Amino acid sequence: MSVQAFLYVIAVILIVLAALPLPTRGISFALLGAACALLAYAWPVITG
């Protein structure tokens, strides 16, 4: 599994966790998932 695919899987898991009614203290799973998705999308540009 490539790094890009791994980041996409982590992003999906975080977004699914954000949809669940879990009590979180200061941690936004939706924002972390969006950040992982953006990082995965930009991974080919970052690594050159």
CORJOSUL-V910506 format. One record per backbone hydrogen bond with DSSP energy under -1.0 kcal/mol. CO is the residue of the C=O (numbers start at 0). NH is the residue of the N-H. E is the energy in kcal/mol with one decimal. If there is no record, write none. Layout:
((CO | NH | E) (CO | NH | E))
This chain:
((1 | 5 | -2.2) (2 | 6 | -2.4) (3 | 7 | -1.9) (4 | 8 | -2.2) (5 | 9 | -2.3) (6 | 10 | -2.2) (7 | 11 | -2.3) (8 | 12 | -2.3) (9 | 13 | -2.5) (10 | 14 | -2.2) (11 | 15 | -2.3) (12 | 16 | -2.4) (13 | 17 | -1.8) (14 | 18 | -1.0) (19 | 21 | -2.2) (27 | 31 | -2.1) (28 | 32 | -2.5) (29 | 33 | -2.3) (30 | 34 | -2.3) (31 | 35 | -2.3) (32 | 36 | -2.4) (33 | 37 | -2.4) (34 | 38 | -2.3) (35 | 39 | -2.6) (36 | 40 | -2.3) (37 | 41 | -2.1) (41 | 45 | -2.4) (42 | 46 | -2.5))
